[in-house]
Amino acid sequence: MSENIGRLLKQAANQMSRQFDEFAQQYDLTGVQLSIIDYLSRHRADLVLQRDIEVEFAIQRSTTTLILQRMEKKQLITRQVAAADARQKTISLTNKALGLESVVRTYIDQQEQKLRDQFSVTELTIFKKILHYYA
């Protein structure tokens, strides 16, 4: 019987998350928190709403709220009522989070490059096609 592709994909994703969490621990953060810092820094010129983070990371509103509250408590972000819609909150990085920006970006870029180095362009194209099936 052949290997279960879905199970292998889940195991790989879990391992990547574990490695990112281990890296984040040295900053007393989680991998998701570092990912959000990276996302916000890459969209600094944009008005980022909480729902943008929900969509980007495919997480529920309640989970996003909890993560952002913890980040706010650690003084990594500020949340303010959006001028255009009082039901929405805009999310901004603080100077403390901006101090982590290059560390986070370097780590993510290095991990991405290590992954890409393992496969040919054709293999990566096929892999992305597989991943987009669920995205």
Steps between C-alpha positions, in 0.01 A plus 500: 500500500629849417576768756223738603592833336274705724657353812851568366405860419358547850816353657721730292292806593512403868877458487546840334277660766695327777830629364362853470365483856842384624664796327236739640550379859824692532293818464224374734264481203328239287555425135157642419585824678822529301306425181259781581791737563640399161163548330446842656852614415454394137171695489615803695382738229150347506218540746487152658180396672456208736294320235797524259701295748212253537495449124878490453552234766165323453412527869173575672412842636512383862845345452627813328365718780677288761833505312481876445406566863808307610715691252356827625575399860862434396503846340559365149193650336240767550136457409281799425147543381499545123397844385288364215321233706472509879438122502850437365841541661817608327818323603842668511843389613667670791866598507567188706362278222679701233821412682426133425411562137839421345555194723161358404539575132849350489381180670199462271705572187769251606243227567334569166832478320595176677170349384540626143855366482367146545286501186517586132293781349270239345452321832422828675247589230323168548515535879344847486225363276429233760493754783270735308250216472408568864580870518 
